[in-house]
Amino acid sequence: MTQTGERRRPAEPGRRPRTERTQRARQANARRGRRSVYDRRRTARPARHKEMRRRWVALLSVLTAVALVYLLWFSSMLGVRQVEVAGASSVPADQVRAAAAVPDQKPMLRLDTDEIRDRVAQMPGIATVDVSRSWPSTLEITVTERTAIAFFDSGPGGDGVHLVDGGGVVFKTVKERPAGLPELKLPSVSADDPVTRAVTGVLGVIPQQLLKQVTTATAKTPGSVEFVLADGKTVRWGTSADTERKAKVLAALLTREGKVFDVSAPDLPTVS
């Protein structure tokens, strides 16, 4: 008799205990390739838990992706709050920002940096522009200003003295002739004019020591560039090819007497 007062049913002769019968049944099912109801129920629970866990993970992943898309593309949290300008000196940085026209607090990823670059590049004094994002909220605009290599005077009745860069671009108008720059003596000055580009191209590659002596530069064709030095001597340079060779030959020729020094063919220079 047990402690609760219940009687145990004596085992019938020849009848195996329940646990032993259960084990033997499982072994028999295993040999026949079948699983017991108990085993199927026991393995079904973890499978359901895993499936629910996978669903929750998938749901959280979708919600996270939606939140990120909203944060990056629509929220002002990662919007533009500052526009930094580098490389500007003669062109005021405020003018660069005004030309860029960057919408305040617009999401960084939705900014069209190419359009911003093109707007700034239209400024007369700007040669090159680079626009980049600096996370989380700064847009960086780096500019290279045009450098004057010569000037031309529009003369009486004109609109003043114009500065020209190495590509023949007229980018600024000033009141007085700038000191230290050669004057272009051409019928017209434009970046679209091959003769203008040829002359400014030569001025851009000759040695600085020689450039400082040039007072005027002219040409009738792209291959006939010539300039006048401060001492009145005329140099026929030709094209911008063989610059180093021409400069060395000219340095030797200038020690001779003469008015016109032709180095357009550096292997056959002449002095007259």
Secondary structure as UniProt FT lines:
FT   TURN            3..4
FT   TURN            13..14
FT   HELIX           18..31
FT   TURN            32..33
FT   HELIX           37..73
FT   HELIX           76..78
FT   STRAND          82..86
FT   HELIX           93..100
FT   TURN            104..105
FT   HELIX           108..110
FT   HELIX           113..121
FT   TURN            124..125
FT   STRAND          126..134
FT   TURN            135..137
FT   STRAND          138..145
FT   STRAND          150..153
FT   TURN            156..157
FT   STRAND          161..164
FT   TURN            166..167
FT   STRAND          170..174
FT   TURN            179..180
FT   STRAND          183..184
FT   TURN            191..192
FT   HELIX           194..205
FT   HELIX           208..211
FT   TURN            212..213
FT   STRAND          214..218
FT   TURN            222..223
FT   STRAND          225..229
FT   TURN            230..231
FT   STRAND          234..238
FT   TURN            241..242
FT   HELIX           243..253
FT   TURN            254..255
FT   STRAND          260..262
FT   TURN            266..267
FT   STRAND          270..271
//
